[in-house]
């Protein structure tokens, strides 16, 4: 009589559990990403590509006049985009516990990097000492400090969730360490970046759920510090209070603002056409950097400006949805700080170009020429994408089990 060998019961169980684990892992790999993930990814990529085109248009004229390759500016920016985009998707795979663990080391590393601007490696330009030169490359460490500060504040406030009702638990060590980090940038006379860092700190406090009465004091202290910094320098105060609604200071503090407004006005609704800007031919200072939005308005008109504003709006919607849907306080605070940084900096830059704010040297995220700024923003987007992957299944339209569905049943 023929006997059939049977698989031992234990081995069969292990085989079935191994197959189930493999199927679950494979299913997770092919799980559709959330709407927030798609919004942030698409807007970040479109703004980066848009920025590369506008940097090429804005810098090619002066490059030709100087006898350089007209593609140099765009190629240098493109190198950082090629580095930043894969890095964004790589960081999007980082688990949130890992991001929590690196909060302290990231802040220490960013502050140490920022302090290098006061060493022989430091480089000064436009009255600010906020860059370092290493092996022929110029880096702006304060851009990485923005992300590190947001992650660190989120981690510290996470550990104090039950004690955020008392002022000393909220302010210590967040305010002293935050002031120290911002002071390293302010010591280099970079008021614009310092204001963005203050916005990040206040944004993190706001999204942490700090009581309003405790939140008002940091706001007052921040405003007072900015006013004190402005009033202590007559030259700085003159530039901030300059009125550019007439031609009286055309050759003074309003030269850049007036030409930025002229560029926007000459574009009209449809613009002069891509590459046809007149202001970039030596009239408008920093056309590829802080005033690139003026070149967008001149060459692509109102339509181009509306497209840029719409992309930033969609980015903000995706980021705020992460803040609203998550149940993790760390994700909520860190995402809030990053969102306030990117959207707030865009508002400040565009406000400077259209004459609402004084010139402060704040770049337009994703679009302004500057490899460090682009790399830092793309890394921050990678952190937001990592947060988007953690959203509850119910928020992403996936099937979830409910107690009323019965054992083994799945409701959609």
PyMOL commands that set and color helices and strands:
alter all, ss='L'
color gray80, all
select helices_A, chain A and resi 9-29+35-65+72-91+96-101+103-118+142-158+161-163+167-171+174-186+191-207+212-231+234-241+255-267+292-325+329-353+371-388+393-396+403-405
alter helices_A, ss='H'
color red, helices_A
select strands_A, chain A and resi 122-125+128-134+137-139
alter strands_A, ss='S'
color yellow, strands_A
deselect
rebuild
show_as cartoon
